[in-house]
Every structure is written in C-alpha cells, then in structure tokens.
Amino acid sequence: MALRIHLPRRWAEGETVVLPPAESRHVQVLRKQPGDAVLLFNGDDAFEWPAEIVRIGRSEVELRIVGAAREVERELAVAVTLAIGIPANERMDALVEKATELGAAAIQPLLCERSVVRLAGDRAEARQRHWQAVAASASEQCGRTRVPRVASPARFDAWLGEMGGASEAAGLPARWVLSLAAAARRPAALHDPAREETPAGLVVLSGPEGGLSPDEEAAALRHGFVSVSLGARVLRADTAPLALLAWLGLADRRRRE
C-alpha cells in the first residue's frame, strides 16, 4: 500500500502540495524518494487523492496530485460512537488507536465515579488533541478515509444529560451499555432483514476500571440504554469496547456477503 497521509482539505488533479513539517519529516524518516506514490485523504469523506513525491528538501516535501479523487468505502454499515470511561496508565492511547482500526466513528472519553484518571481545563484539552492525532495516525495506517472524532473528556452525568431520553422512533441511534448484570443480554444484530431497518447509529457505553457504578448503570438504563453482555469473563476496560467493535465488524461483513 502507498504511504497514506491525512490532511484536512480537498485537491484538484495537477495541484502541488507542500506537506506540513510533521508530515514532511515522516516522509523523510521512511526514506521515500521523488516519484514514490502517496495517497492523501481529508478524514471527512470517502475519497483518496493519488499523488507522487516531486521534491524532498531539507525541511519540506512537495507532492503533485496525479489523478482524480477515488471513492473508497471502508466504514461499518452503522456509525458507532464509543463512550468510554478513560482507563488509567496511558491505555487510552492504545484504545483510541485500535478503536479507529476497528471502525469506530466517534469516541467520547468519560470521567466516571470509578475513574482513576482526572482531567480538566488545559490538561483535558491537551489530551483530546493528542488522542485526535492518534486517531488520524491510525486511520493513515489502516486504510480508512474518515478519521473518528475524539471529543473532549466529559463528566458522565453531564454527558448523559446531553444525550436526553431515548426514543423508539426509527432512524435514531441504538444505545447499548456493556454490563456484567445478570439481566444483560447478548448483542443482537443491528440490521433486521425482515424489516429492512438499520438504526441511524449505535452508542456503546463502557466503564473504566471497575466498571460503571450501580447508580451510573441505572441512570444509563433510564436514558434508554440496553444492557449488553460479552460473556462470563470479566474484560479489562480497554478490552471490552474493542471486543464489541470486532464483533460488529464481523457481523457487518457476514451481512454484506
């Protein structure tokens, strides 16, 4: 696969592009040469622009767009938002990376009752920018043309309040909360072949180390979330949402085949 680079804009065939410093340095570190192929994508739609390197300077790299935009669709059939209690010990970096590779459309970091990590103010904004960059890098590597949006960290109660109450109307996102409760059920297929209906999206809520507190899980249920179980084993905070994403990806592939 050609080197893929994320830049937030669109291009026309024949246009020249001077890469920003970080991207130029990346090309140099990989020892790319003039004439080598590059694919550009903007992270907002399903297009890639073929380009080639025309000049490598001391501090910048220049490309030329050599063809028309190509439409490439590698997204899940349903847009999945992961609302995740931020795990400790920098595990959030890996979680954002792998969630991007597995197809998450958006990621909402949450500060829950049992969260070890506490973020606010400038520190929270800095972490959000860092996680957004992790998502962009993962999209470059895995072949996605859309970069998941990583939201600013939010308190669980404030985020849930903004979600509002659930509605049974068609065309609204489904809501699942990963749970160890006895009443939790196995995840069901999002697409109903009998009715040819697919929800507009899916919000998956997953707690930090120790899970959501009983009060938090009860509040989620009051807001229309359905308890979903991934089995009898207790998965880590940074494993459970990825396991569900992998299941959704496989189910989506079987449906399309």
DACOR-V891076 format. One record per pair of residues at least 24 apart in sequence whose ideal C-beta (glycine too) atoms are under 7 Angstrom apart, sorted by the first residue. I is the first residue (numbers start at 0). GAP is how many residues later the second one is. If there is no record, write none. Layout:
# DACOR-V891076
i->[I/I]
gap->[GAP/GAP]
This chain:
# DACOR-V891076
i->[0/1/1/1/2/2/2/3/3/3/4/4/4/5/5/5/5/5/5/6/6/7/7/8/9/10/10/10/11/12/12/12/13/14/15/15/15/16/16/16/17/17/18/18/18/20/23/23/23/26/26/27/37/40/42/42/42/42/43/44/45/45/45/45/46/46/47/47/71/73/73/73/74/74/75/75/75/75/76/76/76/77/77/77/77/77/78/78/79/79/79/79/79/79/80/80/80/80/80/81/81/81/81/81/82/82/82/82/82/82/83/83/83/83/84/84/84/84/84/84/84/85/85/85/85/85/85/86/86/86/86/87/87/87/90/91/92/93/94/94/95/95/95/95/96/96/97/98/98/98/99/99/99/99/99/100/100/101/101/101/101/102/102/103/103/104/105/105/105/106/106/106/107/107/107/108/108/109/109/109/110/110/110/110/111/111/111/111/111/112/112/113/113/113/113/113/113/114/115/115/118/123/123/124/126/127/127/155/159/159/159/162/164/164/165/165/169/170/171/171/172/172/172/172/172/173/173/174/174/174/174/175/175/175/175/175/175/176/176/176/176/176/176/177/177/177/177/177/177/177/177/178/178/178/178/179/179/180/182/183/183/183/184/184/184/185/186/186/186/188/190/203/203/205/205/205/206/207/208]
gap->[142/35/36/37/27/29/35/35/37/136/33/35/135/35/37/130/133/134/141/33/35/34/35/33/32/29/38/54/53/52/54/55/51/50/46/47/48/34/46/48/42/44/41/42/44/38/35/36/37/26/34/28/25/104/93/96/103/104/102/100/25/26/27/99/24/98/24/97/73/69/70/71/28/71/27/172/173/176/114/121/175/112/120/121/123/124/26/122/24/25/122/124/165/168/24/25/27/120/122/25/26/122/124/159/25/27/76/120/121/122/25/26/122/157/25/27/30/121/122/123/152/24/25/29/31/67/122/121/122/150/151/28/29/121/147/39/41/144/143/147/35/38/39/54/37/41/144/142/143/146/35/38/39/42/48/37/41/140/143/144/147/142/146/44/141/43/42/43/45/41/43/44/43/46/51/42/44/44/46/49/42/43/44/45/44/95/96/100/104/100/103/93/94/95/96/97/99/93/92/93/34/28/29/27/26/24/25/60/59/60/63/60/58/59/57/58/27/29/27/28/26/27/28/29/30/25/28/28/49/50/51/26/28/29/49/50/52/28/40/43/48/50/51/26/27/28/50/52/62/63/66/38/48/49/50/31/54/46/44/43/44/45/42/43/44/43/41/57/60/62/64/37/40/31/34/35/30/29/28]
